[in-house]
Structures are given as structure tokens and as C-alpha cells.
Amino acid sequence: MSKQYEKETICVQSGWQPKNGEPRVLPIYQSTTFKYETSEQMGRLFDLEEAGYFYTRLQNPTNEYVAAKICELEGGVAAMLTSSGQAANYYAVFNICEAGDHVVLSSTVYGGTFNLITCTMKKMGIECTVVDPDDDEETLGRAFRENTKCVLAETIANPALVVLDIEKFARLAHSHQVPLIVDNTFATPINCNPFAWGADIVTHSTTKYMDGHAMSVGGCIVDSGNFDWAAYPEKFPGLCTPDESYHGITYTEKFGRAAYITKATSQLMRDLGSIQAPQNAFLLNVGLETLPLRMERHCYNAQRTAEYLEAHEKVAWVNYPGLQNNKYHELAQKYMPNGTCGVIAFGLKGGREAAARMMDKLKLAAIVTHVADARTCVLHPASHTHRQMNDEQLVEAGVAPDMIRLSVGIENVKDIIADLEQALETAE
């Protein structure tokens, strides 16, 4: 969009810009291939000499318009959709790392991301040092090595709800000549723009608040265009030296600030193929149109619910950054003054067994392996999403054995609290 609109307007109007006589609603380009008149035209597309579409695994109009909308919301220069949030984090790291490289990882990231970096990518020869995001800069600085290529963290950790000090991590990353990659899934660009605080690359599981209705799995990577890869050619040869698998292109020379996303698309998506289906991108776009409205309601409902739980005699502890006495309240006010997210973590005085009994009694809130959609849902991370972790790793990730992850929906908050009230009666 030519004019810089507010986020609410971007969510509705950005991306697809229909011309005279074209559909008002973003079309689903449900086609694997795209026709051209001459062989020369197709060849120029394969040489990356022209922009266009030739195969949906690499680029699709529906996906491109939705990626452009998310890119504008985050204030980036380029973005790409992926088949899932996991794929987004994998591509974001693997785009600049190879065997023999090293990653600094926040200990409190989502369990699936933790396993991806510490286990699966380790098998690929990429090492990782796990750090406590609350440590001071001197302590964190000791995690970096000569072969460190990036730092990965979350703006709001899932499910520990640790609020990242983005400026601190950006300073550390840049002082060691590497980019900061931030997963902004929980806060969304409505409540936080990490680029404004020094982050270089943002990822999302669009499956969560962006889609908002538990209909489609997806992910997104957005590049700020601010990290100067060409300043460190020996550290980032994949971007700064010719790619022999793609006609000897040097991405930083040919594409400038769009080098990172162009490489991820033309190299990683070409070879690994984790593209988001156009149908899913269409559904994601519908969700994005109401994202600001829903985030406002999610945050309002979560604040009220957290205050209710904090005052309940059977509740042992509540973790929600919106609470005045929360450890991360000050950071939340700095980076997300309009609200954080709709997710609350809490534990019961009766421990793990009481948590299971209480969850089984819920009627409105459903026990599902999901979070951050319009419907209130609940999960026991130690038994479900993080069960691949041992006890030591759970502690590092901020996941207590009795932790209940409550994702507060957009229903009437009185009904949400009433459902908790009747379920808590059984929690002894």
C-alpha cells in the first residue's frame, strides 16, 4: 500500500489490491503451474531475472499477497509463507546455518522449537547453546562462539510466558555479528513489532492468532532487511558467495535487502518444499482481517481471567504478564503496552493430579493440542506439548509439572470465569 496506514487498516486492505473488474476478495490460485507464451519468458523466471510465477512450490499469487500483508504489519522488506510454524523456524535458521555452525537458543522457546534446534538440527551438524533469557548480558555473552550464526528466541515464550528483553538480545547478537531471530507468534504484530527494538528476522506460527479459528496450519518468515550480511561474507557465505545450485547467483549482490528471503525461497523452498497451500493462505487472510479486534478481546478476557485466578483460594500461582506483580510486567509494558496475548499459565495447590481433575471438569474450555484461537482451550504442557522433555529440560523451559496452559478465547469473559469456577470446585 502506498500510504502508511494503521495496523487495523493494513489487516483489512493490504496485500491483494484488485484492479478494475477483478474480484474484491483475494482469489485462491489453486494451480500448481502458470502458463507463459515463450520459452524465453520462462527461462528469465528461472534465472530470477524477472518476478513472476511458474510453480507453486516456489511462488503462488495467493501466498504472495498474504505474505505481503504480514510483511507490512511487521515493517519488513520481504516475507514468505511456510507450511507450518515449525517449518518457518527451521528455514529461518537453516537459511544461514550449515554443518559446523552454532546457534544460541533461549531455553524458554516452545517445546517443538527446542527439540528442532537441540535434537533434529544437531543431527545435521548444527550445534546449540541454550541460555536463560533472564541472564545478564555478560553471562549471555559467554554462550557465543566464533561459529555462532544466529540467536533464536520468542517475544512471549510458549507456554512459560517469559517476555523477551528484545533490545538486550539484539545488542548481544549484533555485538557478535549475528542476527536476532524472534518468534512473534503470541504477541502478533498487533501487540509487538520486534524490528522496532532491533530484531532482524521475525517468524510466526500463523496457525495461532493470525488464523485465529483453528482452521489452517501455517507459518511465516519476515526479514527486516536491516542486517548487513555483506559486512560478514566469511560468516555468511551462503548469502555472500555464488550459489552454484542456482546459476552462480550471489544473493546479497543481486537482491540487496531482499537477499535473505530470496535465498530461502529459491534454495530452501525449492529443495525442501514446505510451501503453504493456497487454500490455507486464503483462510489465513480471512483471519488476518479481524486480528486487531480479536487480540484486543483476547487480552481483555485474559486480564480479567488472570485476576480472577490470582484471587482464587485453590490456585497456587498465576503467570500472566498483564498482572501488576508479574516478573515480566515491566518488560511487557515496554514492548507491548497495548496488551500481550490471551494465554495464561497457572498451577493449583493440589498439584498435578488436581490440575488433571479440574481440566476434565471444564465444559466451555476444551482440552486440545492447540492454543491462541477464538475458542477457549486448555492444555497440560508437561503431559502434552512438552512431554518429549525430561524434568531438567522442563525446568529450563519454565514448564512446571503442575502448569496449566489456559488459552482464553473471545467468548464472554463471564462465561469463561464461570466455567473455571465450577471446575475448580473439584480441585482438591
C-alpha positions as a Python dict, from the first residue, in 0.01 Angstrom:
ca = {
    (1, 'M'): (0, 0, 0),
    (2, 'S'): (139, 341, -96),
    (3, 'K'): (37, 524, 221),
    (4, 'Q'): (142, 406, 567),
    (5, 'Y'): (-188, 305, 724),
    (6, 'E'): (-255, 192, 1078),
    (7, 'K'): (-242, -181, 1152),
    (8, 'E'): (-619, -223, 1160),
    (9, 'T'): (-641, -86, 806),
    (10, 'I'): (-344, -292, 685),
    (11, 'C'): (-511, -610, 813),
    (12, 'V'): (-820, -541, 603),
    (13, 'Q'): (-685, -360, 298),
    (14, 'S'): (-322, -462, 241),
    (15, 'G'): (-196, -743, 20),
    (16, 'W'): (-443, -807, -259),
    (17, 'Q'): (-522, -485, -447),
    (18, 'P'): (-788, -566, -709),
    (19, 'K'): (-790, -374, -1035),
    (20, 'N'): (-1098, -274, -1230),
    (21, 'G'): (-1328, -572, -1272),
    (22, 'E'): (-1119, -809, -1058),
    (23, 'P'): (-1255, -998, -754),
    (24, 'R'): (-1283, -785, -440),
    (25, 'V'): (-1184, -1083, -224),
    (26, 'L'): (-839, -1240, -261),
    (27, 'P'): (-875, -1531, -507),
    (28, 'I'): (-742, -1879, -437),
    (29, 'Y'): (-494, -1956, -713),
    (30, 'Q'): (-543, -2331, -690),
    (31, 'S'): (-292, -2423, -958),
    (32, 'T'): (46, -2590, -947),
    (33, 'T'): (165, -2424, -1267),
    (34, 'F'): (140, -2097, -1463),
    (35, 'K'): (137, -2056, -1842),
    (36, 'Y'): (374, -1840, -2049),
    (37, 'E'): (386, -1762, -2418),
    (38, 'T'): (755, -1822, -2484),
    (39, 'S'): (1040, -2037, -2357),
    (40, 'E'): (1246, -1721, -2309),
    (41, 'Q'): (991, -1581, -2063),
    (42, 'M'): (1000, -1898, -1856),
    (43, 'G'): (1379, -1903, -1866),
    (44, 'R'): (1403, -1550, -1729),
    (45, 'L'): (1185, -1653, -1435),
    (46, 'F'): (1411, -1948, -1360),
    (47, 'D'): (1714, -1718, -1379),
    (48, 'L'): (1548, -1483, -1127),
    (49, 'E'): (1576, -1208, -1387),
    (50, 'E'): (1204, -1136, -1367),
    (51, 'A'): (942, -1165, -1092),
    (52, 'G'): (654, -1400, -1160),
    (53, 'Y'): (504, -1740, -1103),
    (54, 'F'): (598, -2069, -1260),
    (55, 'Y'): (544, -2334, -991),
    (56, 'T'): (351, -2306, -665),
    (57, 'R'): (623, -2474, -460),
    (58, 'L'): (831, -2161, -520),
    (59, 'Q'): (570, -1889, -550),
    (60, 'N'): (192, -1859, -572),
    (61, 'P'): (-12, -1536, -605),
    (62, 'T'): (-244, -1614, -312),
    (63, 'N'): (52, -1683, -87),
    (64, 'E'): (243, -1379, -207),
    (65, 'Y'): (-37, -1134, -129),
    (66, 'V'): (-84, -1276, 220),
    (67, 'A'): (291, -1273, 287),
    (68, 'A'): (298, -909, 172),
    (69, 'K'): (27, -821, 424),
    (70, 'I'): (217, -983, 714),
    (71, 'C'): (537, -819, 594),
    (72, 'E'): (373, -476, 606),
    (73, 'L'): (230, -544, 953),
    (74, 'E'): (579, -629, 1081),
    (75, 'G'): (750, -345, 895),
    (76, 'G'): (977, -576, 696),
    (77, 'V'): (1110, -573, 340),
    (78, 'A'): (1023, -930, 236),
    (79, 'A'): (834, -1232, 366),
    (80, 'M'): (749, -1589, 275),
    (81, 'L'): (480, -1829, 391),
    (82, 'T'): (562, -2182, 501),
    (83, 'S'): (355, -2492, 568),
    (84, 'S'): (381, -2455, 947),
    (85, 'G'): (540, -2253, 1224),
    (86, 'Q'): (792, -2531, 1269),
    (87, 'A'): (891, -2501, 905),
    (88, 'A'): (925, -2124, 946),
    (89, 'N'): (1169, -2159, 1237),
    (90, 'Y'): (1360, -2435, 1061),
    (91, 'Y'): (1400, -2235, 739),
    (92, 'A'): (1484, -1916, 928),
    (93, 'V'): (1780, -2085, 1098),
    (94, 'F'): (1886, -2324, 821),
    (95, 'N'): (1894, -2038, 569),
    (96, 'I'): (2213, -1911, 738),
    (97, 'C'): (2343, -2223, 918),
    (98, 'E'): (2506, -2539, 794),
    (99, 'A'): (2702, -2830, 942),
    (100, 'G'): (2968, -2697, 1176),
    (101, 'D'): (2774, -2385, 1273),
    (102, 'H'): (2630, -2284, 1609),
    (103, 'V'): (2305, -2129, 1738),
    (104, 'V'): (2229, -1950, 2065),
    (105, 'L'): (1880, -2053, 2178),
    (106, 'S'): (1655, -1918, 2451),
    (107, 'S'): (1569, -2200, 2691),
    (108, 'T'): (1203, -2098, 2713),
    (109, 'V'): (1104, -2136, 2348),
    (110, 'Y'): (814, -2365, 2255),
    (111, 'G'): (897, -2732, 2313),
    (112, 'G'): (873, -2823, 1945),
    (113, 'T'): (1119, -2547, 1855),
    (114, 'F'): (1351, -2653, 2136),
    (115, 'N'): (1352, -3011, 2008),
    (116, 'L'): (1400, -2895, 1648),
    (117, 'I'): (1714, -2697, 1731),
    (118, 'T'): (1868, -2911, 2006),
    (119, 'C'): (1795, -3257, 1863),
    (120, 'T'): (1699, -3265, 1496),
    (121, 'M'): (1933, -2991, 1374),
    (122, 'K'): (2208, -3134, 1593),
    (123, 'K'): (2191, -3446, 1375),
    (124, 'M'): (2259, -3215, 1080),
    (125, 'G'): (2580, -3094, 1244),
    (126, 'I'): (2445, -2765, 1382),
    (127, 'E'): (2535, -2716, 1747),
    (128, 'C'): (2335, -2517, 2000),
    (129, 'T'): (2392, -2346, 2333),
    (130, 'V'): (2078, -2299, 2545),
    (131, 'V'): (2063, -1981, 2754),
    (132, 'D'): (1835, -1841, 3022),
    (133, 'P'): (1676, -1528, 2868),
    (134, 'D'): (1674, -1359, 3208),
    (135, 'D'): (2054, -1379, 3246),
    (136, 'D'): (2257, -1059, 3229),
    (137, 'E'): (2444, -962, 2914),
    (138, 'E'): (2783, -1073, 3044),
    (139, 'T'): (2653, -1423, 3121),
    (140, 'L'): (2467, -1448, 2791),
    (141, 'G'): (2773, -1329, 2603),
    (142, 'R'): (2967, -1638, 2711),
    (143, 'A'): (2733, -1855, 2501),
    (144, 'F'): (2862, -1712, 2173),
    (145, 'R'): (3134, -1881, 1969),
    (146, 'E'): (3333, -1796, 1657),
    (147, 'N'): (3095, -2018, 1456),
    (148, 'T'): (2772, -1874, 1603),
    (149, 'K'): (2542, -1770, 1318),
    (150, 'C'): (2222, -1653, 1490),
    (151, 'V'): (2023, -1613, 1810),
    (152, 'L'): (1668, -1751, 1834),
    (153, 'A'): (1409, -1653, 2097),
    (154, 'E'): (1036, -1573, 2138),
    (155, 'T'): (879, -1238, 2221),
    (156, 'I'): (641, -1419, 2459),
    (157, 'A'): (752, -1772, 2538),
    (158, 'N'): (508, -2058, 2487),
    (159, 'P'): (399, -2166, 2749),
    (160, 'A'): (635, -2007, 3006),
    (161, 'L'): (514, -1654, 2912),
    (162, 'V'): (862, -1512, 2957),
    (163, 'V'): (874, -1169, 2793),
    (164, 'L'): (1196, -1128, 2598),
    (165, 'D'): (1413, -822, 2651),
    (166, 'I'): (1446, -769, 2276),
    (167, 'E'): (1689, -478, 2296),
    (168, 'K'): (1924, -675, 2522),
    (169, 'F'): (1928, -973, 2287),
    (170, 'A'): (1965, -753, 1979),
    (171, 'R'): (2268, -580, 2132),
    (172, 'L'): (2428, -913, 2214),
    (173, 'A'): (2361, -1064, 1871),
    (174, 'H'): (2490, -760, 1686),
    (175, 'S'): (2799, -730, 1903),
    (176, 'H'): (2883, -1083, 1786),
    (177, 'Q'): (2799, -1000, 1422),
    (178, 'V'): (2493, -1226, 1400),
    (179, 'P'): (2120, -1163, 1354),
    (180, 'L'): (1847, -1196, 1614),
    (181, 'I'): (1559, -1416, 1504),
    (182, 'V'): (1242, -1366, 1708),
    (183, 'D'): (930, -1583, 1703),
    (184, 'N'): (647, -1330, 1745),
    (185, 'T'): (357, -1579, 1739),
    (186, 'F'): (196, -1499, 2075),
    (187, 'A'): (225, -1121, 2065),
    (188, 'T'): (150, -1090, 1691),
    (189, 'P'): (246, -771, 1506),
    (190, 'I'): (-63, -610, 1656),
    (191, 'N'): (92, -603, 2004),
    (192, 'C'): (466, -608, 1927),
    (193, 'N'): (694, -517, 1639),
    (194, 'P'): (1034, -672, 1719),
    (195, 'F'): (1206, -487, 1432),
    (196, 'A'): (1146, -159, 1614),
    (197, 'W'): (1362, -292, 1900),
    (198, 'G'): (1650, -430, 1696),
    (199, 'A'): (1539, -780, 1591),
    (200, 'D'): (1642, -876, 1237),
    (201, 'I'): (1411, -1162, 1139),
    (202, 'V'): (1065, -1249, 1268),
    (203, 'T'): (886, -1584, 1245),
    (204, 'H'): (527, -1679, 1310),
    (205, 'S'): (315, -1985, 1352),
    (206, 'T'): (24, -1838, 1158),
    (207, 'T'): (-175, -2137, 1286),
    (208, 'K'): (-232, -1942, 1608),
    (209, 'Y'): (-376, -1592, 1645),
    (210, 'M'): (-325, -1490, 1284),
    (211, 'D'): (-555, -1764, 1155),
    (212, 'G'): (-745, -1740, 1480),
    (213, 'H'): (-1002, -2012, 1419),
    (214, 'A'): (-801, -2338, 1427),
    (215, 'M'): (-870, -2396, 1059),
    (216, 'S'): (-531, -2398, 887),
    (217, 'V'): (-172, -2477, 977),
    (218, 'G'): (92, -2236, 851),
    (219, 'G'): (398, -2026, 918),
    (220, 'C'): (569, -1710, 800),
    (221, 'I'): (920, -1560, 794),
    (222, 'V'): (967, -1183, 769),
    (223, 'D'): (1303, -1016, 709),
    (224, 'S'): (1361, -661, 829),
    (225, 'G'): (1625, -609, 562),
    (226, 'N'): (1841, -438, 825),
    (227, 'F'): (2111, -695, 890),
    (228, 'D'): (2415, -632, 671),
    (229, 'W'): (2508, -983, 557),
    (230, 'A'): (2765, -848, 312),
    (231, 'A'): (2963, -696, 601),
    (232, 'Y'): (3048, -1050, 719),
    (233, 'P'): (3099, -1255, 399),
    (234, 'E'): (3310, -1522, 571),
    (235, 'K'): (3039, -1576, 833),
    (236, 'F'): (2751, -1594, 583),
    (237, 'P'): (2891, -1750, 264),
    (238, 'G'): (2552, -1882, 159),
    (239, 'L'): (2433, -1526, 106),
    (240, 'C'): (2762, -1361, 8),
    (241, 'T'): (2924, -1609, -233),
    (242, 'P'): (2791, -1757, -559),
    (243, 'D'): (2522, -2024, -525),
    (244, 'E'): (2635, -2291, -769),
    (245, 'S'): (2297, -2464, -736),
    (246, 'Y'): (2130, -2153, -881),
    (247, 'H'): (2337, -2027, -1177),
    (248, 'G'): (2609, -1884, -954),
    (249, 'I'): (2390, -1609, -813),
    (250, 'T'): (2528, -1412, -516),
    (251, 'Y'): (2215, -1317, -328),
    (252, 'T'): (2344, -1008, -149),
    (253, 'E'): (2477, -862, -474),
    (254, 'K'): (2170, -931, -685),
    (255, 'F'): (1887, -876, -436),
    (256, 'G'): (2023, -639, -171),
    (257, 'R'): (1790, -614, 128),
    (258, 'A'): (1572, -893, -14),
    (259, 'A'): (1865, -1138, -25),
    (260, 'Y'): (1767, -1345, 279),
    (261, 'I'): (1406, -1421, 173),
    (262, 'T'): (1505, -1470, -192),
    (263, 'K'): (1759, -1734, -88),
    (264, 'A'): (1509, -1903, 144),
    (265, 'T'): (1258, -1922, -141),
    (266, 'S'): (1478, -2013, -437),
    (267, 'Q'): (1702, -2253, -243),
    (268, 'L'): (1531, -2397, 66),
    (269, 'M'): (1173, -2399, -60),
    (270, 'R'): (1296, -2535, -392),
    (271, 'D'): (1472, -2827, -222),
    (272, 'L'): (1259, -2892, 88),
    (273, 'G'): (917, -2784, -36),
    (274, 'S'): (734, -2683, 284),
    (275, 'I'): (500, -2447, 99),
    (276, 'Q'): (174, -2326, 249),
    (277, 'A'): (-125, -2444, 47),
    (278, 'P'): (-307, -2159, -131),
    (279, 'Q'): (-633, -2266, 37),
    (280, 'N'): (-467, -2227, 378),
    (281, 'A'): (-324, -1890, 279),
    (282, 'F'): (-674, -1778, 182),
    (283, 'L'): (-811, -1883, 522),
    (284, 'L'): (-517, -1711, 693),
    (285, 'N'): (-600, -1389, 510),
    (286, 'V'): (-959, -1403, 635),
    (287, 'G'): (-825, -1442, 989),
    (288, 'L'): (-586, -1151, 949),
    (289, 'E'): (-872, -916, 866),
    (290, 'T'): (-1008, -944, 1222),
    (291, 'L'): (-676, -993, 1404),
    (292, 'P'): (-673, -650, 1578),
    (293, 'L'): (-1029, -693, 1704),
    (294, 'R'): (-962, -1041, 1832),
    (295, 'M'): (-632, -954, 2000),
    (296, 'E'): (-798, -672, 2190),
    (297, 'R'): (-1068, -910, 2314),
    (298, 'H'): (-822, -1192, 2390),
    (299, 'C'): (-612, -958, 2604),
    (300, 'Y'): (-914, -809, 2784),
    (301, 'N'): (-1056, -1152, 2865),
    (302, 'A'): (-717, -1290, 2972),
    (303, 'Q'): (-653, -997, 3204),
    (304, 'R'): (-989, -1041, 3377),
    (305, 'T'): (-942, -1419, 3398),
    (306, 'A'): (-587, -1390, 3536),
    (307, 'E'): (-709, -1152, 3807),
    (308, 'Y'): (-985, -1399, 3897),
    (309, 'L'): (-742, -1692, 3920),
    (310, 'E'): (-492, -1490, 4123),
    (311, 'A'): (-757, -1430, 4387),
    (312, 'H'): (-883, -1791, 4398),
    (313, 'E'): (-802, -1986, 4715),
    (314, 'K'): (-726, -2311, 4527),
    (315, 'V'): (-483, -2153, 4283),
    (316, 'A'): (-118, -2172, 4391),
    (317, 'W'): (27, -1935, 4132),
    (318, 'V'): (-61, -1742, 3817),
    (319, 'N'): (174, -1628, 3543),
    (320, 'Y'): (41, -1356, 3314),
    (321, 'P'): (247, -1051, 3212),
    (322, 'G'): (-55, -824, 3247),
    (323, 'L'): (-65, -871, 3625),
    (324, 'Q'): (96, -589, 3822),
    (325, 'N'): (311, -819, 4035),
    (326, 'N'): (426, -1036, 3742),
    (327, 'K'): (800, -1071, 3694),
    (328, 'Y'): (770, -958, 3333),
    (329, 'H'): (513, -682, 3376),
    (330, 'E'): (767, -403, 3326),
    (331, 'L'): (909, -558, 3010),
    (332, 'A'): (558, -619, 2881),
    (333, 'Q'): (471, -254, 2935),
    (334, 'K'): (783, -153, 2743),
    (335, 'Y'): (746, -380, 2441),
    (336, 'M'): (369, -445, 2440),
    (337, 'P'): (192, -152, 2605),
    (338, 'N'): (-143, -237, 2445),
    (339, 'G'): (-150, -596, 2571),
    (340, 'T'): (42, -920, 2543),
    (341, 'C'): (-166, -1225, 2449),
    (342, 'G'): (-459, -1435, 2565),
    (343, 'V'): (-257, -1717, 2721),
    (344, 'I'): (-232, -1767, 3098),
    (345, 'A'): (-23, -2022, 3289),
    (346, 'F'): (-125, -2127, 3639),
    (347, 'G'): (-97, -2407, 3890),
    (348, 'L'): (-320, -2546, 4163),
    (349, 'K'): (-239, -2609, 4527),
    (350, 'G'): (-338, -2971, 4475),
    (351, 'G'): (-59, -3018, 4221),
    (352, 'R'): (-55, -3220, 3902),
    (353, 'E'): (-341, -3453, 3997),
    (354, 'A'): (-569, -3164, 4091),
    (355, 'A'): (-488, -3000, 3758),
    (356, 'A'): (-599, -3310, 3568),
    (357, 'R'): (-924, -3332, 3765),
    (358, 'M'): (-1001, -2966, 3712),
    (359, 'M'): (-933, -2982, 3337),
    (360, 'D'): (-1158, -3284, 3297),
    (361, 'K'): (-1447, -3088, 3453),
    (362, 'L'): (-1428, -2793, 3216),
    (363, 'K'): (-1728, -2759, 2985),
    (364, 'L'): (-1665, -2444, 2783),
    (365, 'A'): (-1287, -2479, 2757),
    (366, 'A'): (-1174, -2777, 2552),
    (367, 'I'): (-864, -2990, 2612),
    (368, 'V'): (-688, -2964, 2277),
    (369, 'T'): (-333, -2958, 2142),
    (370, 'H'): (-373, -2601, 2032),
    (371, 'V'): (-356, -2250, 2162),
    (372, 'A'): (-449, -1897, 2055),
    (373, 'D'): (-775, -1929, 1870),
    (374, 'A'): (-1121, -1782, 1917),
    (375, 'R'): (-1235, -2066, 2145),
    (376, 'T'): (-1106, -2104, 2499),
    (377, 'C'): (-887, -2412, 2531),
    (378, 'V'): (-663, -2571, 2790),
    (379, 'L'): (-360, -2798, 2800),
    (380, 'H'): (-120, -2959, 3047),
    (381, 'P'): (218, -2893, 2876),
    (382, 'A'): (426, -3141, 3079),
    (383, 'S'): (191, -3421, 2969),
    (384, 'H'): (121, -3298, 2617),
    (385, 'T'): (324, -3048, 2410),
    (386, 'H'): (643, -3080, 2617),
    (387, 'R'): (629, -3448, 2710),
    (388, 'Q'): (940, -3516, 2497),
    (389, 'M'): (1142, -3313, 2751),
    (390, 'N'): (1296, -3458, 3066),
    (391, 'D'): (1244, -3294, 3405),
    (392, 'E'): (1562, -3086, 3380),
    (393, 'Q'): (1464, -2955, 3037),
    (394, 'L'): (1112, -2876, 3161),
    (395, 'V'): (1258, -2662, 3439),
    (396, 'E'): (1486, -2485, 3190),
    (397, 'A'): (1185, -2418, 2967),
    (398, 'G'): (985, -2274, 3254),
    (399, 'V'): (732, -2557, 3248),
    (400, 'A'): (637, -2668, 3600),
    (401, 'P'): (482, -3016, 3635),
    (402, 'D'): (157, -2862, 3760),
    (403, 'M'): (139, -2592, 3491),
    (404, 'I'): (-196, -2549, 3319),
    (405, 'R'): (-185, -2350, 2995),
    (406, 'L'): (-515, -2169, 2951),
    (407, 'S'): (-574, -2002, 2616),
    (408, 'V'): (-853, -1753, 2677),
    (409, 'G'): (-1086, -1712, 2381),
    (410, 'I'): (-1315, -1432, 2270),
    (411, 'E'): (-1631, -1561, 2438),
    (412, 'N'): (-1796, -1351, 2707),
    (413, 'V'): (-1548, -1339, 2992),
    (414, 'K'): (-1824, -1402, 3248),
    (415, 'D'): (-1888, -1741, 3090),
    (416, 'I'): (-1517, -1825, 3082),
    (417, 'I'): (-1478, -1746, 3452),
    (418, 'A'): (-1797, -1934, 3541),
    (419, 'D'): (-1662, -2244, 3365),
    (420, 'L'): (-1339, -2221, 3564),
    (421, 'E'): (-1534, -2167, 3885),
    (422, 'Q'): (-1736, -2485, 3853),
    (423, 'A'): (-1430, -2689, 3753),
    (424, 'L'): (-1221, -2555, 4040),
    (425, 'E'): (-1476, -2686, 4288),
    (426, 'T'): (-1331, -3035, 4223),
    (427, 'A'): (-968, -2926, 4257),
    (428, 'E'): (-852, -3054, 4595),
}
